[in-house]
Amino acid sequence: MKKYEIMFIVKPTLGEEEVTKVAENFENILKNNGATVTETEALGQKKLAYEIKKFNSGYYFLFTLEANDDKAIKEFDRLALISSDVIRHLITKLEK
């Protein structure tokens, strides 16, 4: 199995419940496409180093996961790019 880390930033204009719901939806997307989410970490709201899509802060989330293929990763990437709630995301493949 390949191991990945996904960090994404949710826009700060959402309420606490909405932010949590966005994170849960993306976790379910990964699970439904065959990935095993081993760790979910909400890092809280942080100030951004530079302005992204007219936002100066955002809610950070870090997922650590394992997957046999890249189907779940590609689906997460596709939906994160489309989502208006996610202002930035980064997918990293971890070395063995």
N, C-alpha and C positions, 0 to 999 in steps of 0.2 A: 504494500500500500504506500502511496505517496502522501507526504505530509505537507500541509499548507498553513499559512497564516493569512488571515484577511483582516485588514484594518479599514474601517470606514467611518466617515464623519456625517452625522445627521444634522440638518439645519437647526439652529437654535430657536427659531420662532415657534416650534411645536411645543405642546405641553408635555409634562412628564409621562403621562399615559400614552400619548401618541408616539413619543420617542421610543418607549419600551415596545410598543406594538410594531413599529418599523423593524426594530432589531429582531423580535420574535418572528416576524414574517420572513426576513432574510435567512434566519436560522432554519425555519421550516422548508424554505426553498432548497437549501443545501441538503437537508435530510431526505426530502422527497426525491432528490435526484441521485441518491446513493452514497452520499458522504456521511461520515460519522463525525459529528462535532464533539471533540474531546474537551474543549474548554471555551467558555464564553466569559468575557470580561468587559464590564461596563466601566470605562475609565473616567466618565463624568464629562462635564462641560469644561472646555479649555479654550484659551485664547489662541487664535491661529497666528502663525508667523507672518502671514500676509493675507490680504483680503482674497477670498474665493467666492465668486458669484455674489458679490456685495455683502458677504457675511464676514465678521471679524472673530467669531467664535463658533464652536460647534460641539456636539456630543460625540465623543469618541467611543468606538467599540472594537474589540479585538476577539476574533474567533480563531481557534486552533482546530484543525480538522484533518481527517484522513480520508482518502478516496482512492478507489481502484483505477478510475479513469478520470478524465477532465470534464465529464459531462456536467457535474454539479458546479464546477468552477466557471465554466463557460456560461451557464445559465445565471449564476450570481452576477457575473460581469455584465451580461446583457441587461439584466433587470436593474442593476445599480446605475448603469449609464442612462437608462430611461427614467428612473425614479426622480421625481422632483424633490424628494425628501433627503436624498443622499447627495451631499455636495462634493465629496471626494472619496475614492476608495483605492486600496492597494492590495494586490494579491501577490504573496511571496511563496515560492516553493522552498521548503526547508531541506537542507542537505541531510543525508543519512548519518 
